[in-house]
Amino acid sequence: MADTPKHSVSVAGVVVDDHDRVLVIQRRDNRHWEPPGGVLELDETPEEGVEREVFEETGIHVKVERLSGVYKNMARGIVSLVFRCSPQAGTTVRSDESADVQWVSVGRVMSLMDEAYSVRVADAFQAGVPVKVHDGVRVVDTS
């Protein structure tokens, strides 16, 4: 069993304000736009991880509303749990991980992000909890 591949678990928050704008970050490492998130730490629940990651990357405190999707990056073995959240307090700030932080319309999200990330935002506006896989950029059809 020592050679069994391992997965990493990450969490992300699709934070939606009262005007249906979405909080997004531009990552410092690759300049891509994504919902804020990161690796889930061993000693925290998924909800605690989302709250921590969103605050660390944006300066916004959030309330987790619900799980809105599960996504696997097949190329990197990363399973992402994505939660729809609502902002509670704070002011947007950049961080060591975020070169920019903005509130944007859902339509703008679709033009800013790679499909593997924009689909997470779109899914947060739908009912149910989809499970999807991607190659790091595009959603992969597994049917």
Backbone bond lengths (Angstrom), bond angles and torsions (degrees), N, CA, C in turn:
res aa  C-N    CA-C-N  psi(-1)  N-CA   C-N-CA  omega(-1)  CA-C   N-CA-C  phi
1 M - - - 1.446 - - 1.520 112.87 -
2 A 1.324 118.09 -10.90 1.460 120.83 -177.35 1.524 112.20 -63.44
3 D 1.335 117.17 -25.99 1.461 119.11 -178.96 1.535 112.66 -94.98
4 T 1.336 117.23 11.16 1.458 121.04 177.30 1.523 109.12 -68.24
5 P 1.336 117.66 125.66 1.469 119.68 179.01 1.530 111.34 -60.23
6 K 1.296 115.61 146.13 1.463 122.20 179.77 1.523 109.68 -106.76
7 H 1.322 114.03 152.49 1.458 121.55 175.18 1.520 109.07 -109.01
8 S 1.303 115.34 153.38 1.452 122.20 170.82 1.521 107.17 -106.96
9 V 1.332 116.51 144.35 1.467 120.44 178.03 1.521 108.66 -111.34
10 S 1.309 115.27 127.73 1.460 119.95 175.78 1.521 108.89 -121.23
11 V 1.326 114.76 163.34 1.462 121.85 176.85 1.526 108.14 -129.94
12 A 1.319 115.76 151.34 1.463 120.54 176.51 1.515 108.59 -146.00
13 G 1.329 115.50 153.26 1.453 121.25 178.98 1.512 111.42 -117.48
14 V 1.329 115.80 125.29 1.457 120.89 169.43 1.526 104.49 -94.47
15 V 1.327 114.70 98.08 1.459 121.87 -174.98 1.525 107.85 -91.62
16 V 1.337 115.67 121.11 1.463 121.62 -175.24 1.522 108.50 -118.52
17 D 1.347 116.40 125.53 1.471 119.78 179.69 1.534 111.00 -89.14
18 D 1.327 116.43 -176.38 1.467 122.18 -177.11 1.527 113.56 -66.37
19 H 1.336 117.62 -13.04 1.463 122.42 179.71 1.526 111.35 -104.97
20 D 1.351 116.76 14.73 1.468 123.55 -177.53 1.524 112.81 60.49
21 R 1.329 116.01 26.48 1.466 119.76 171.63 1.527 108.07 -88.07
22 V 1.328 115.66 151.12 1.459 122.34 -176.37 1.529 109.13 -113.47
23 L 1.325 115.73 137.26 1.463 122.46 177.65 1.524 108.56 -81.72
24 V 1.329 116.79 122.82 1.465 121.42 -178.88 1.520 109.85 -130.65
25 I 1.344 113.97 155.41 1.465 119.31 175.94 1.520 109.17 -122.61
26 Q 1.335 114.23 152.81 1.454 120.34 167.99 1.522 105.54 -103.38
27 R 1.320 116.50 115.73 1.463 121.00 -176.61 1.520 111.10 -65.30
28 R 1.329 116.60 140.59 1.467 120.69 177.72 1.529 112.16 -69.85
29 D 1.341 116.89 -35.71 1.461 119.14 -172.92 1.523 114.25 -72.56
30 N 1.331 118.26 -35.82 1.468 119.01 -177.63 1.528 114.02 -128.34
31 R 1.340 116.27 0.14 1.475 123.84 178.30 1.527 113.50 66.25
32 H 1.316 118.95 11.23 1.465 121.84 178.03 1.520 109.86 -82.24
33 W 1.334 115.24 150.07 1.454 122.64 176.57 1.523 109.19 -90.71
34 E 1.334 116.84 135.08 1.459 122.42 -178.27 1.523 109.77 -153.39
35 P 1.333 117.01 162.96 1.460 118.49 167.13 1.537 107.62 -67.05
36 P 1.323 119.05 148.24 1.463 120.02 179.50 1.524 111.52 -65.13
37 G 1.329 116.23 143.48 1.453 120.60 179.11 1.508 111.28 171.32
38 G 1.325 115.13 -179.75 1.447 120.21 179.41 1.516 111.29 178.16
39 V 1.326 115.53 -165.00 1.459 122.11 -174.96 1.523 110.94 -68.95
40 L 1.324 115.45 133.81 1.459 122.28 175.73 1.524 108.21 -76.07
41 E 1.331 116.66 126.78 1.458 120.75 -179.49 1.527 110.18 -80.79
42 L 1.324 116.46 154.18 1.466 122.08 -174.95 1.517 113.86 -59.59
43 D 1.325 117.66 -33.39 1.468 120.81 -173.17 1.527 114.10 -96.93
44 E 1.337 118.17 17.42 1.461 119.18 -178.60 1.523 111.30 -130.03
45 T 1.333 114.55 153.18 1.453 120.27 174.24 1.530 108.42 -75.80
46 P 1.329 118.39 161.92 1.464 119.02 176.27 1.531 112.74 -55.84
47 E 1.336 117.14 -40.50 1.467 120.00 179.83 1.523 111.59 -64.49
48 E 1.334 117.12 -42.08 1.473 120.60 177.08 1.528 110.45 -62.98
49 G 1.325 116.49 -39.11 1.462 120.55 178.95 1.512 112.32 -62.98
50 V 1.334 116.93 -42.37 1.470 120.59 178.08 1.526 110.06 -62.87
51 E 1.319 116.64 -47.90 1.468 120.11 -179.83 1.524 110.85 -57.89
52 R 1.332 117.00 -44.22 1.466 121.41 -179.47 1.521 111.19 -65.46
53 E 1.326 116.83 -49.70 1.461 120.28 -176.62 1.526 112.39 -62.51
54 V 1.337 116.78 -44.99 1.465 119.26 179.99 1.522 110.02 -61.52
55 F 1.325 117.58 -44.74 1.465 119.87 -179.97 1.531 111.19 -64.33
56 E 1.338 117.49 -45.61 1.471 120.22 -178.79 1.525 112.00 -60.02
57 E 1.324 117.29 -38.38 1.457 120.78 -174.33 1.524 114.54 -90.22
58 T 1.360 117.41 -17.99 1.470 119.11 -173.53 1.523 115.15 -130.88
59 G 1.336 118.43 -19.65 1.462 121.25 -174.56 1.517 113.51 83.10
60 I 1.333 117.61 5.23 1.467 122.05 -178.29 1.532 110.03 -103.90
61 H 1.335 116.00 127.05 1.468 121.68 172.00 1.520 107.28 -82.98
62 V 1.347 116.40 136.94 1.460 120.21 -177.43 1.522 111.85 -126.73
63 K 1.323 113.18 160.93 1.459 121.95 169.78 1.524 106.13 -110.94
64 V 1.332 116.81 125.84 1.459 120.89 178.03 1.523 108.24 -76.21
65 E 1.327 116.58 126.60 1.462 121.74 179.67 1.524 111.95 -93.92
66 R 1.349 116.49 -49.24 1.462 119.39 -176.72 1.524 110.77 -169.09
67 L 1.320 114.90 157.68 1.460 120.92 170.30 1.522 107.28 -68.87
68 S 1.329 117.26 128.76 1.464 119.74 -177.57 1.521 113.48 -115.44
69 G 1.338 117.75 -5.93 1.460 119.48 176.92 1.514 112.11 175.97
70 V 1.333 114.46 156.98 1.465 122.56 175.28 1.520 106.41 -126.69
71 Y 1.328 117.27 130.00 1.457 122.23 -173.02 1.521 109.24 -134.86
72 K 1.329 116.95 141.44 1.460 120.37 176.92 1.517 109.80 -124.08
73 N 1.318 115.18 126.43 1.457 122.03 172.10 1.531 105.69 -83.34
74 M 1.320 116.24 104.74 1.456 121.29 -175.54 1.527 111.88 -65.70
75 A 1.311 117.70 -31.68 1.463 121.02 -178.34 1.522 112.56 -72.07
76 R 1.334 117.15 -31.86 1.467 120.35 -174.11 1.523 113.69 -113.79
77 G 1.334 117.95 -5.93 1.460 120.13 178.89 1.514 113.98 69.86
78 I 1.336 116.67 32.68 1.466 121.08 -179.88 1.527 108.76 -105.33
79 V 1.327 115.57 124.74 1.459 121.59 174.72 1.524 106.96 -100.53
80 S 1.319 117.02 124.27 1.463 122.19 -178.04 1.520 110.67 -112.42
81 L 1.321 114.73 127.98 1.452 122.37 173.23 1.519 106.29 -100.89
82 V 1.323 116.72 119.99 1.463 120.93 -176.00 1.525 108.90 -112.35
83 F 1.324 115.18 133.85 1.458 122.06 -176.64 1.512 110.45 -121.56
84 R 1.337 115.90 138.73 1.461 120.20 169.86 1.522 106.63 -80.19
85 C 1.333 115.46 134.27 1.460 122.12 -176.22 1.520 110.16 -133.28
86 S 1.326 115.24 160.97 1.465 120.19 173.10 1.529 107.98 -120.74
87 P 1.345 116.17 142.99 1.472 119.29 179.52 1.520 110.22 -72.06
88 Q 1.330 116.26 141.95 1.463 121.20 -179.58 1.526 111.94 -115.41
89 A 1.321 117.64 -39.43 1.465 121.48 -177.52 1.522 108.95 -165.02
90 G 1.325 114.80 166.55 1.452 120.31 174.82 1.513 113.08 108.80
91 T 1.304 114.30 170.47 1.456 124.11 178.27 1.511 107.99 -127.46
92 T 1.328 117.26 139.47 1.463 119.42 -177.81 1.524 111.04 -62.65
93 V 1.326 114.37 135.02 1.465 122.74 176.43 1.527 108.54 -140.87
94 R 1.309 115.10 151.62 1.465 120.23 173.56 1.522 108.59 -80.56
95 S 1.333 115.62 160.86 1.456 119.97 -179.81 1.528 109.73 -137.35
96 D 1.323 115.60 -175.02 1.461 120.17 175.67 1.528 111.37 -61.77
97 E 1.340 116.86 -24.44 1.462 121.42 -177.75 1.522 113.53 -100.66
98 S 1.333 117.58 -21.28 1.467 120.56 -176.01 1.523 111.12 -115.77
99 A 1.339 115.27 117.83 1.464 121.09 177.61 1.520 111.19 -76.28
100 D 1.342 116.54 -25.92 1.457 121.68 178.77 1.526 108.21 -152.24
101 V 1.323 115.67 150.97 1.461 123.14 177.93 1.519 106.81 -135.54
102 Q 1.335 116.79 128.36 1.464 120.06 -177.89 1.520 111.02 -143.73
103 W 1.334 114.79 153.55 1.465 122.52 167.00 1.513 105.65 -96.55
104 V 1.336 117.81 123.01 1.463 120.81 -177.44 1.527 110.79 -134.00
105 S 1.318 115.56 158.93 1.464 121.13 177.07 1.529 109.50 -71.04
106 V 1.328 115.39 157.83 1.470 119.96 178.25 1.525 109.85 -59.72
107 G 1.326 117.28 -40.52 1.458 120.46 178.13 1.517 112.69 -58.75
108 R 1.309 116.46 -40.81 1.474 120.37 178.88 1.522 111.01 -69.14
109 V 1.329 116.84 -34.85 1.468 120.34 177.92 1.523 109.73 -56.24
110 M 1.319 115.96 -43.39 1.453 120.12 -176.62 1.528 112.42 -62.50
111 S 1.328 117.30 -29.55 1.460 119.54 178.80 1.529 112.51 -89.11
112 L 1.330 118.03 -19.65 1.469 121.71 -179.30 1.524 113.51 -83.69
113 M 1.325 116.32 -37.48 1.470 121.16 -168.44 1.519 112.86 -103.41
114 D 1.347 114.50 152.06 1.456 120.36 167.73 1.529 107.78 -62.02
115 E 1.320 116.39 153.45 1.458 121.44 -177.64 1.533 112.64 -55.26
116 A 1.321 118.00 -36.85 1.466 121.66 -178.49 1.524 111.87 -59.84
117 Y 1.332 117.33 -22.45 1.469 121.58 179.53 1.521 112.51 -106.87
118 S 1.329 117.76 -36.34 1.471 119.20 179.31 1.522 111.09 -65.23
119 V 1.335 117.66 -30.89 1.463 120.54 179.07 1.527 110.23 -64.65
120 R 1.324 118.09 -28.98 1.460 121.57 178.70 1.528 110.47 -66.84
121 V 1.320 115.48 -37.80 1.466 119.77 177.39 1.524 109.41 -69.10
122 A 1.324 117.53 -48.68 1.464 121.12 -179.95 1.527 110.50 -58.06
123 D 1.315 117.34 -42.70 1.467 120.69 -178.90 1.527 112.02 -65.00
124 A 1.328 117.59 -30.00 1.473 121.05 -179.87 1.525 111.78 -67.73
125 F 1.324 117.32 -15.93 1.460 121.94 177.74 1.526 111.62 -96.28
126 Q 1.335 117.78 2.98 1.458 123.05 -179.28 1.526 109.98 -109.27
127 A 1.313 116.45 162.38 1.462 121.51 173.30 1.523 108.69 -80.78
128 G 1.313 116.50 156.99 1.454 120.82 177.34 1.517 112.16 87.45
129 V 1.322 114.65 177.51 1.469 121.46 -178.99 1.524 108.26 -129.75
130 P 1.323 117.33 96.09 1.462 119.72 -179.89 1.530 111.36 -73.79
131 V 1.323 115.11 153.29 1.457 122.46 172.77 1.527 105.60 -120.71
132 K 1.354 116.11 121.19 1.464 120.82 -175.55 1.523 109.88 -135.54
133 V 1.332 115.33 156.79 1.464 120.64 175.09 1.521 108.79 -120.50
134 H 1.330 115.34 154.80 1.462 120.69 179.74 1.515 109.75 -147.48
135 D 1.317 115.48 168.41 1.462 121.10 -179.47 1.522 112.62 -100.69
136 G 1.308 116.96 12.69 1.458 121.95 -177.35 1.514 112.24 106.54
137 V 1.332 116.20 -21.62 1.459 121.59 179.59 1.522 110.72 -129.76
138 R 1.340 116.94 -48.92 1.467 121.58 -175.08 1.526 111.05 -116.53
139 V 1.325 114.82 147.83 1.452 120.88 174.01 1.526 108.10 -69.38
140 V 1.328 116.28 136.15 1.461 122.27 -178.43 1.516 108.75 -102.52
141 D 1.313 116.94 129.52 1.465 121.99 178.45 1.525 107.91 -78.86
142 T 1.332 116.12 118.21 1.462 120.70 -178.88 1.518 112.65 -104.90
143 S 1.330 117.06 8.38 1.467 118.95 -178.07 1.513 111.61 -81.15
